[in-house]
Every structure is written in C-alpha cells, then in structure tokens.
Amino acid sequence: MKGKTKLIAILFFFVSLATILILYTNENRTRTEAKVRVSATPYFSYSYDTMKTGVIQHVDRGYTYDYIPAELENGLLFQGIHRPVQGTSILVELFRPATIYFFFQNTWDGGYPEIFSNLKEWEKCTDTPNMTSTIEITD
C-alpha cells in the first residue's frame, strides 16, 4: 500500500507464516519508531532488521530469507513470532509515507488470499521473498 502521510493498517493473524515489510531503509530501531509504530494485541516480543539475504524471518525461529526481490532489499523487516495466537492483531501506524508489503506462504496461507482480494488498495506482487528453514531458536 502506498502513499498516505499517516496510515493505520490492522492485520489479523489466523495462522503463522505472515510477514510485514515496511520500506524504510537503513534505520536503527529508535530512528525507525519515530517513523512507524507497530504494536501487537496480545503483546509478543518482536524486532526489526534490514531485509537482506540471510535475515531471520521470526524472532523465535531460524527461518531465513535466501532470496529477496530487488524492490524489497534494505527495507525494514518486522520480525514477529512464528505462531501468534489466533485472533492476534497487528497495528501499523506510519508517521511518514512508506510502502508496506505483507507476505505469506502459498501453501499455508491463513485465508490471506481471500482477505486481500477484498482490499482494493493492495496490489499483488509476483516476485516474492523465499525462505529456508534452519535450526529453530526456541519453541
């Protein structure tokens, strides 16, 4: 989704394996949170990292991205947990214009294709990140 000065997007997690990427580049967390605020209900631990080859997808797993489309490189990756409880909501508040990408696996899709088909402001990308499963960090 592109362009607004302040955008609030609420995303509901029905299953795991969904990721949010906000296209701000090369930012540390303090500088990032001056531009965007992300909160989860119920609360869970999260982090941010730069979207690059080898970056970890979730804070509690060892899944890494081994292919990053050029348009996503160096974006801000929101790293949540692998399995948030059903009904978890994520609030993303932007204080500067940004492009937000939301991606998920096509085999365990959590109903996202149907959800996004009704959200006309979002557009589907054909080039998507790929991940590799490595050692789990915690359970």
LINVENJO-V731121 format. One record per residue. RES is the residue in one letter. PSI is psi as a letter, one per 20 degrees, with the letter a starting at -180 (* if undefined). Layout:
# LINVENJO-V731121
RES,PSI ; RES,PSI
This chain:
# LINVENJO-V731121
M,p ; K,q ; G,h ; K,q ; T,g ; K,p ; L,p ; I,p ; A,p ; I,p ; L,p ; F,p ; F,o ; F,h ; V,r ; S,a ; L,k ; A,q ; T,q ; I,p ; L,p ; I,p ; L,m ; Y,p ; T,q ; N,l ; E,q ; N,r ; R,g ; T,g ; R,h ; T,g ; E,i ; A,i ; K,h ; V,q ; R,p ; V,p ; S,q ; A,q ; T,o ; P,q ; Y,q ; F,r ; S,q ; Y,r ; S,r ; Y,q ; D,r ; T,p ; M,o ; K,r ; T,p ; G,i ; V,q ; I,p ; Q,g ; H,q ; V,i ; D,j ; R,r ; G,j ; Y,p ; T,q ; Y,p ; D,i ; Y,p ; I,p ; P,q ; A,h ; E,i ; L,i ; E,p ; N,j ; G,r ; L,o ; L,p ; F,o ; Q,n ; G,b ; I,q ; H,h ; R,m ; P,q ; V,q ; Q,p ; G,i ; T,p ; S,q ; I,p ; L,p ; V,o ; E,p ; L,p ; F,i ; R,q ; P,q ; A,r ; T,p ; I,p ; Y,p ; F,o ; F,q ; F,r ; Q,q ; N,i ; T,g ; W,n ; D,i ; G,j ; G,j ; Y,h ; P,g ; E,g ; I,g ; F,h ; S,h ; N,i ; L,n ; K,i ; E,i ; W,q ; E,q ; K,p ; C,q ; T,h ; D,o ; T,q ; P,q ; N,q ; M,r ; T,p ; S,p ; T,b ; I,p ; E,q ; I,g ; T,r ; D,*
